[in-house]
Amino acid sequence: MSYQLLLFQLDERPNPDPVQLLRDGAALVLSVSGGKDSDAMCHHLLERRQMEGWSGDVVMIHADLGSRVEWQQTPGYVQNLAERKGVPLYVVRWTHGDLIDRIWQRYYKDPSRPCWPSAQMRYCTADLKRGPISRELRRLFPSGNVICAMGLRAQESQTRARRPTFSLRTDTSAPTKGRFVYDWLPIHEWTETDVWDCIRQHGNIHHEAYSLGNHRLSCALCVLASLNDLINGATHNPATYREYCRIEAVTGYSFRKDFWLSDLKPELLPESTLIAVRDHKRIIA
């Protein structure tokens, strides 16, 4: 399916309808990560906004997990995207440190439980992304309708496939008198081919991690990443890799169940980390 056809095939559900809310002046918040899906979503919605004359405010928002965690190119890339599109960018962060700090905090609070984020316990998203973004949305938009658009696609996982494409937020952005915040997945049904087609038609600019071999982009070493992306992340972000493996060495908890990150690129690690991890493995065995 061509990108030009996709431009007019957004899911316009009744009661309420995201596109109609935007036509009526709702604020549009573009949640950007630096990844290809959020890039394509931005190109797509900003093009449609211009064509249809949506009059509400539009901003980009980015949740920064910390310089020790993100790909080093991500902050500059996101800033450049905002400048290219002429949209204000707001960067939010967890107020108690970065993701590595959060992992250590979780471990020291209760060493008897695994400290890493997981598919079942995605506190990295809840604490370091969704929470800070919700607080910033309350500050920026104290009243009116606010639509937070995200580039999640059904093709990526069964969990994402089950996500509703439009829903009212009920967390710390819970509706108040005269203020409603909605989550919208405007490219939910797009394929990866659709995404790259859109990016090519808007200058073919993308995060450097894709040129280096990544299939998807999140933080440098994501617990949900593919083996390819973990190897690539470790290779190009060795300081992050060593810090994550140090967590394994100290806590005795593997990065994922039955998967030790330290086994991935042992040549990048100090001998003390390798010895500590081997000791943990012998105890578990």
Secondary structure as UniProt FT lines:
FT   HELIX           3..6
FT   TURN            7..8
FT   HELIX           18..23
FT   TURN            24..25
FT   STRAND          27..31
FT   HELIX           36..52
FT   STRAND          58..63
FT   TURN            67..69
FT   TURN            72..73
FT   HELIX           74..85
FT   STRAND          89..92
FT   TURN            95..96
FT   HELIX           99..109
FT   TURN            111..112
FT   HELIX           123..125
FT   HELIX           126..130
FT   HELIX           131..140
FT   STRAND          144..149
FT   HELIX           154..156
FT   HELIX           158..161
FT   STRAND          166..168
FT   TURN            172..173
FT   TURN            177..178
FT   STRAND          179..184
FT   TURN            186..189
FT   HELIX           192..200
FT   TURN            201..203
FT   HELIX           208..211
FT   TURN            212..213
FT   TURN            223..224
FT   HELIX           227..236
FT   HELIX           238..251
FT   TURN            257..258
FT   HELIX           261..263
FT   HELIX           266..268
FT   HELIX           271..284
//
